[in-house]
């Protein structure tokens, strides 16, 4: 007997005439090389669920603010409204807009599946508990 395919195909429509966020996503999608689109869509979906895990309202709130003119500061302000204490702690970690934050060299991850998680920790200056 053949094993069932555990993968999920997710299909939905975006209507660029319905709102600015969907228009922005359609325009950005059109700018992407054909071969990159699936990876970007998958990452965007997973990132939305990562945000939803923290607060179920967050992906919808961020999506409502999304336009071609949305700024980083606007996103930060929205995040501060949802997570005031947590965002206050992060204020000292925000790089100056005119400079690039120095890269921290981290040891190679123990397992290949942890590489992305370790890279994200390094980007935000977060270390595993018990280190540093």
C-alpha positions in Angstrom: 0.0 0.0 0.0 1.3 3.4 -0.9 2.0 5.9 1.8 -0.1 9.1 1.7 1.7 12.3 0.7 1.9 14.4 3.9 2.6 17.7 2.0 0.0 20.4 1.8 -0.8 22.5 -1.2 -2.1 25.9 -0.2 -4.0 27.9 -2.8 -5.6 31.3 -2.6 -6.1 34.3 -4.7 -4.9 37.9 -4.2 -6.9 40.7 -5.7 -4.8 43.8 -6.3 -7.9 45.8 -6.7 -9.2 44.9 -3.2 -6.6 46.7 -1.1 -3.2 48.3 -1.0 -1.5 45.3 0.8 -2.6 42.8 -1.9 -1.6 45.3 -4.6 1.8 45.6 -3.1 2.3 41.8 -2.8 1.2 41.3 -6.4 3.6 44.0 -7.6 6.5 42.6 -5.6 5.7 39.0 -6.8 5.9 40.3 -10.4 9.4 41.6 -9.7 10.6 38.3 -8.4 12.3 35.8 -10.7 9.8 33.0 -11.4 12.0 30.4 -9.6 12.1 32.5 -6.4 8.4 33.1 -6.0 7.5 29.8 -4.3 10.3 30.2 -1.7 9.2 33.7 -0.9 5.5 32.8 -0.6 6.4 29.8 1.7 8.7 32.0 3.8 6.0 34.7 4.1 3.4 32.2 5.2 5.7 30.6 7.8 6.7 34.1 9.0 3.1 35.0 9.4 2.5 31.9 11.5 5.6 32.7 13.6 4.1 36.1 14.3 0.7 34.5 15.0 2.3 32.2 17.5 3.3 35.3 19.5 -0.1 37.0 19.2 -2.9 35.8 16.9 -3.8 39.5 15.9 -0.3 40.4 14.7 -0.3 39.0 11.1 -3.6 40.6 10.4 -2.5 43.9 11.9 0.8 44.0 9.9 -1.0 43.0 6.7 -3.5 45.9 7.1 -0.6 48.4 7.3 1.3 47.0 4.4 1.6 49.3 1.4 4.5 50.3 -0.9 5.0 53.2 1.5 5.0 51.3 4.8 8.1 52.1 6.8 10.1 50.1 9.3 9.2 52.7 12.0 5.5 52.1 11.3 6.0 48.3 11.8 8.0 48.9 15.0 5.2 51.2 16.3 2.6 48.5 15.6 4.8 45.9 17.3 5.2 48.3 20.3 1.4 48.5 20.6 1.1 44.7 20.8 4.3 44.0 22.8 5.2 47.2 24.8 7.5 45.6 27.3 9.3 43.3 24.9 9.9 46.0 22.3 11.2 48.4 25.0 13.9 45.8 25.8 14.8 45.6 22.1 15.3 49.4 21.7 19.0 49.2 22.5 19.5 46.5 19.8 18.2 48.5 16.9 21.0 49.4 14.5 21.4 53.0 13.3 19.7 53.5 9.9 22.9 54.8 8.4 25.2 52.0 9.6 25.4 48.3 9.4 25.4 46.4 12.6 28.7 44.5 13.2 28.3 40.8 12.5 28.9 38.5 15.4 30.8 35.4 14.5 29.1 32.3 16.0 30.4 28.8 16.1 28.9 26.4 13.5 25.6 24.9 14.6 25.5 21.5 16.1 22.9 20.2 13.6 22.1 21.3 10.0 18.4 21.7 10.8 19.3 24.4 13.4 21.4 26.5 11.0 18.5 28.9 10.1 17.5 29.3 13.8 21.2 30.0 14.8 21.6 32.5 11.9 18.4 34.4 13.1 19.7 34.4 16.7 23.0 35.8 15.4 21.3 38.6 13.4 19.4 39.8 16.5 22.3 39.3 19.0 20.4 36.5 20.8 22.5 33.7 22.3 21.3 30.3 23.6 20.7 30.1 27.3 23.9 29.1 29.1 26.2 30.7 26.6 27.8 34.2 26.6 
